[in-house]
């Protein structure tokens, strides 16, 4: 209940009271609310449909609560399509997009909301840490995962452990910079990480990866840079710049296996230059966060497979 306390506070009483009746509410993943439609709730990997039909007033109440009754003060966040609330939970928004100078100025007449519960699992990276660290250093690592298989949760705990260090294993904590383009890794609220990302970790929140990587290199002297879901040519250029600066990289892509990295043209330079030495492949075969394998690019074979 504690993890979802801040989420409950933005909901109308009618919706909140139904949530309070759920025994395994700690497994809440998403709550989808659309005007004049039933509410969809995702608990773990299961979807349930409520008989309650959401109203315009429900949406209006939620928007007032998440914006502290000042929608205009959150215009910058709204144009990104979501607002991050206290606790790191993310509220996705859909409605009428207002276009100005060929870009989205804001979203008005919100009619659809997707609330994604932010959860952290301390220790979920215990199994992979020995494979991505060596001689007090960090392997450049990419997490490959389909959507909703726990890659951001794993990335967050890897960050926490690298930042904290482990003196028992003679691994000293690293200065880590998170480039958190969509406020998912650290779940920052008013610039303060709501998730446990480590004592030596700095966060550039709501910052494009390509720009944030360069900013961190220039200003924060990181030993490790962490970012989520790389995919553009600008991302690739910034990553290569970071590696040329001697900085380790931990990142993710959407995919189903190692072959997805080789298939995509945008990753050609990364593959040919052996930028990554480790890959962690996730699935939900045995539940969210199932580690399928840990792969070593330098020798072209699995180090571990389930």
C-alpha positions as CSV (number, residue, x, y, z in Angstrom):
1,X,0.0,0.0,0.0
2,X,2.9,2.4,0.8
3,X,4.2,2.2,-2.8
4,X,0.8,3.3,-4.2
5,X,-0.1,5.8,-1.5
6,X,0.8,8.8,-3.7
7,X,-1.1,7.3,-6.6
8,X,-4.2,6.9,-4.5
9,X,-4.2,10.6,-3.6
10,X,-4.8,11.7,-7.1
11,X,-7.9,9.5,-7.7
12,X,-11.6,10.4,-7.1
13,X,-13.1,8.6,-4.2
14,X,-15.2,6.4,-6.5
15,X,-12.2,4.9,-8.1
16,X,-10.0,4.9,-5.1
17,X,-12.5,2.9,-3.0
18,X,-12.5,0.2,-5.7
19,X,-8.7,0.0,-5.7
20,X,-8.7,-0.3,-1.9
21,X,-10.7,-3.5,-2.1
22,X,-8.0,-5.3,-4.1
23,X,-5.9,-7.7,-2.0
24,X,-2.8,-7.7,-4.2
25,X,-2.8,-4.0,-5.0
26,X,1.0,-4.0,-4.5
27,X,1.2,-5.7,-7.9
28,X,-0.6,-2.8,-9.7
29,X,1.0,-2.0,-13.1
30,X,-1.4,0.2,-14.9
31,X,-4.8,1.9,-14.4
32,X,-6.4,3.0,-17.7
33,X,-9.2,5.6,-17.5
34,X,-11.2,6.8,-20.5
35,X,-14.3,9.1,-20.6
36,X,-17.5,7.1,-21.0
37,X,-15.6,3.8,-21.0
38,X,-15.0,1.1,-18.4
39,X,-11.8,1.3,-16.4
40,X,-9.1,-1.2,-17.2
41,X,-6.7,-2.3,-14.5
42,X,-3.5,-4.3,-14.9
43,X,-2.4,-6.3,-11.8
44,X,0.8,-8.2,-12.6
45,X,0.3,-9.6,-16.0
46,X,-3.5,-9.9,-15.8
47,X,-6.0,-7.4,-17.1
48,X,-9.3,-6.7,-15.4
49,X,-12.2,-4.6,-16.6
50,X,-14.4,-2.8,-14.1
51,X,-18.0,-2.2,-14.5
52,X,-17.5,1.4,-13.5
53,X,-17.8,3.9,-16.4
54,X,-15.4,6.8,-16.1
55,X,-16.8,10.3,-16.4
56,X,-15.5,13.7,-17.5
57,X,-15.5,14.8,-13.9
58,X,-13.2,11.9,-12.9
59,X,-10.7,13.0,-15.5
60,X,-11.0,16.6,-14.4
61,X,-10.5,15.7,-10.8
62,X,-7.3,13.7,-11.6
63,X,-5.9,16.5,-13.7
64,X,-6.5,19.0,-10.9
65,X,-4.8,16.8,-8.4
66,X,-1.7,16.0,-10.4
67,X,-1.3,19.7,-11.4
68,X,-2.0,21.0,-7.9
69,X,-5.0,22.9,-9.4
70,X,-2.8,24.8,-11.9
71,X,-2.8,23.0,-15.3
72,X,-0.9,25.9,-17.0
73,X,2.1,25.5,-14.6
74,X,2.5,22.0,-16.1
75,X,2.3,22.9,-19.7
76,X,5.9,21.8,-20.4
77,X,5.2,18.3,-19.0
78,X,1.8,18.0,-20.6
79,X,3.2,18.6,-24.1
80,X,5.4,15.6,-23.5
81,X,2.3,13.5,-23.0
82,X,2.7,12.7,-19.4
83,X,3.2,14.1,-15.9
84,X,5.3,12.4,-13.2
85,X,3.8,12.6,-9.8
86,X,5.2,12.2,-6.3
87,X,6.4,8.6,-5.8
88,X,7.6,8.4,-9.4
89,X,4.3,7.3,-10.8
90,X,3.7,8.4,-14.4
91,X,0.4,9.7,-15.7
92,X,0.1,9.5,-19.5
93,X,-2.4,11.8,-21.2
94,X,-4.4,11.8,-24.4
95,X,-6.7,14.5,-25.8
96,X,-6.6,17.2,-28.4
97,X,-3.1,18.2,-29.3
98,X,-2.6,22.0,-29.8
99,X,-0.1,22.6,-32.6
100,X,2.1,25.7,-32.8
101,X,5.0,26.1,-35.2
102,X,4.7,22.5,-36.3
103,X,5.2,21.2,-32.8
104,X,2.9,20.3,-29.9
105,X,2.3,23.2,-27.6
106,X,0.0,21.4,-25.2
107,X,-2.8,18.8,-24.9
108,X,-6.3,20.0,-24.0
109,X,-9.6,18.4,-23.4
110,X,-8.0,15.3,-21.8
111,X,-10.2,12.3,-22.3
112,X,-7.9,9.4,-21.6
113,X,-5.4,8.8,-18.8
114,X,-3.0,5.9,-18.3
115,X,-1.5,5.7,-14.8
116,X,1.6,3.6,-14.6
117,X,2.6,2.6,-11.1
118,X,6.3,3.0,-10.5
119,X,7.9,0.2,-8.5
120,X,11.4,-0.7,-7.5
121,X,12.6,-4.2,-6.7
122,X,15.8,-3.8,-4.6
123,X,18.2,-6.6,-5.3
124,X,16.7,-7.7,-8.6
125,X,20.1,-7.1,-10.3
126,X,22.0,-9.3,-7.8
127,X,22.3,-12.1,-10.4
128,X,23.7,-9.9,-13.2
129,X,26.1,-7.7,-11.3
130,X,29.0,-10.3,-11.2
131,X,28.7,-10.6,-15.0
132,X,28.9,-6.9,-15.8
133,X,31.6,-5.8,-13.4
134,X,35.3,-6.8,-13.4
135,X,38.5,-5.5,-11.6
136,X,36.6,-2.6,-10.1
137,X,35.4,-1.7,-13.6
138,X,32.0,-1.9,-15.5
139,X,31.4,-3.6,-18.8
140,X,29.4,-1.7,-21.4
141,X,26.1,-3.4,-21.2
142,X,22.8,-3.4,-23.1
143,X,19.6,-4.9,-21.8
144,X,17.4,-6.3,-24.6
145,X,13.7,-6.8,-23.6
146,X,10.2,-6.7,-25.0
147,X,7.8,-4.2,-23.5
148,X,6.6,-4.8,-19.9
149,X,9.3,-7.3,-19.0
150,X,11.1,-5.3,-16.3
151,X,14.0,-3.8,-18.2
152,X,13.7,-0.4,-16.5
153,X,13.3,-2.0,-13.1
154,X,16.5,-4.0,-13.7
155,X,18.3,-1.0,-15.1
156,X,17.4,1.0,-11.9
157,X,18.8,-1.6,-9.5
158,X,21.9,-2.0,-11.6
159,X,22.4,1.7,-11.2
160,X,21.8,1.6,-7.5
161,X,24.4,-1.2,-7.0
162,X,27.1,0.4,-9.2
163,X,26.6,3.7,-7.4
164,X,26.7,2.1,-3.9
165,X,29.6,-0.3,-4.6
166,X,30.4,-3.4,-2.6
167,X,33.4,-3.2,-0.4
168,X,33.1,-6.9,0.4
169,X,33.9,-7.6,-3.2
170,X,36.4,-4.8,-3.5
171,X,34.1,-3.0,-5.9
172,X,34.1,0.8,-5.3
173,X,31.0,2.8,-5.9
174,X,30.9,4.7,-9.2
175,X,29.8,8.2,-10.1
176,X,26.8,7.5,-12.2
177,X,24.8,9.9,-14.4
178,X,21.3,8.9,-15.4
179,X,19.9,10.6,-18.6
180,X,16.3,10.1,-17.7
181,X,14.5,11.2,-20.9
182,X,11.0,10.1,-19.8
183,X,11.4,10.2,-16.0
184,X,11.1,6.4,-15.7
185,X,14.5,5.3,-14.3
186,X,14.7,7.6,-11.3
187,X,11.0,8.7,-11.3
188,X,12.0,12.3,-10.4
189,X,9.4,14.6,-8.8
190,X,10.4,18.3,-8.8
191,X,14.0,17.2,-9.7
192,X,14.3,14.8,-6.8
193,X,14.6,11.0,-7.6
194,X,11.7,9.1,-6.0
195,X,13.4,5.8,-6.7
196,X,16.6,4.4,-5.0
197,X,19.2,5.0,-7.6
198,X,22.3,5.2,-5.4
199,X,24.3,7.6,-3.3
200,X,26.7,8.6,-6.1
201,X,24.1,9.1,-8.8
202,X,23.2,12.3,-10.6
203,X,20.0,12.6,-12.7
204,X,19.3,14.7,-15.7
205,X,15.5,14.5,-15.8
206,X,13.3,15.0,-18.9
207,X,16.4,15.4,-21.0
208,X,17.0,14.0,-24.5
209,X,19.6,11.3,-24.4
210,X,21.8,12.7,-27.1
211,X,22.1,16.1,-25.4
212,X,22.1,14.7,-21.8
213,X,25.0,12.4,-22.4
214,X,27.2,15.3,-23.6
215,X,26.0,17.5,-20.8
216,X,26.9,14.9,-18.2
217,X,30.4,14.3,-19.7
218,X,31.1,18.1,-19.6
219,X,29.8,18.8,-16.2
220,X,29.5,15.8,-13.9
221,X,32.6,13.6,-14.6
222,X,30.7,10.4,-14.6
223,X,32.3,7.0,-14.6
224,X,29.1,5.3,-15.8
225,X,26.3,6.7,-17.9
226,X,22.8,5.1,-17.7
227,X,20.0,5.7,-20.2
228,X,16.9,3.9,-21.4
229,X,15.7,2.9,-24.9
230,X,18.4,4.1,-27.3
231,X,17.5,4.0,-31.0
232,X,18.3,7.2,-33.0
233,X,21.4,8.1,-34.9
234,X,22.0,11.0,-32.5
235,X,21.9,8.5,-29.6
236,X,24.6,6.4,-31.3
237,X,26.9,9.4,-31.9
238,X,26.6,10.5,-28.3
239,X,27.3,7.0,-27.1
240,X,30.4,6.7,-29.1
241,X,31.5,10.1,-27.8
242,X,31.0,8.9,-24.2
243,X,33.0,5.7,-24.8
244,X,35.8,7.7,-26.4
245,X,35.9,9.6,-23.1
246,X,36.5,6.4,-21.2
247,X,33.0,6.2,-19.7
248,X,31.1,3.0,-19.2
249,X,27.5,2.7,-20.6
250,X,24.5,0.8,-19.4
251,X,21.4,1.1,-21.6
252,X,18.4,-0.8,-23.1
253,X,16.6,-1.5,-26.3
254,X,13.3,-3.1,-27.2
255,X,13.8,-6.5,-28.7
256,X,13.5,-10.2,-28.2
257,X,17.1,-11.4,-28.4
258,X,20.7,-10.6,-29.5
259,X,19.7,-10.9,-33.2
260,X,17.6,-7.8,-32.9
261,X,20.7,-5.7,-32.2
262,X,22.4,-7.1,-35.4
263,X,19.3,-6.6,-37.5
264,X,18.8,-2.9,-37.0
265,X,20.9,-0.6,-39.3
266,X,21.1,2.2,-36.7
267,X,23.1,-0.1,-34.4
268,X,25.6,-1.0,-37.1
269,X,28.5,1.1,-35.8
270,X,27.9,-0.1,-32.2
271,X,28.0,-3.8,-33.3
272,X,31.0,-3.4,-35.7
273,X,33.0,-1.5,-33.1
274,X,32.2,-4.0,-30.3
275,X,30.8,-1.1,-28.2
276,X,29.0,-3.5,-25.9
277,X,30.7,-6.4,-24.2
278,X,27.7,-7.7,-22.4
279,X,24.0,-8.1,-23.2
280,X,21.2,-9.1,-20.8
281,X,18.1,-10.6,-22.5
282,X,14.8,-10.4,-20.6
283,X,11.4,-12.0,-21.1
284,X,8.3,-12.7,-19.1
285,X,8.4,-16.5,-19.6
286,X,8.6,-17.2,-15.9
287,X,7.1,-13.8,-14.9
288,X,8.1,-10.2,-15.4
289,X,11.8,-9.8,-15.2
290,X,12.8,-13.3,-16.3
291,X,16.5,-13.3,-17.3
292,X,16.8,-15.4,-20.4
293,X,20.6,-15.1,-20.9
294,X,23.7,-13.0,-20.3
295,X,25.7,-12.8,-23.5
296,X,29.4,-11.9,-24.1
297,X,30.0,-10.1,-27.4
298,X,33.7,-10.4,-27.2
299,X,33.6,-14.2,-27.5
300,X,30.2,-14.5,-29.2
301,X,28.5,-16.8,-26.7
302,X,26.4,-17.0,-23.6
303,X,28.0,-16.6,-20.2
304,X,24.7,-17.8,-18.5
305,X,21.4,-19.0,-19.8
306,X,18.2,-20.0,-18.0
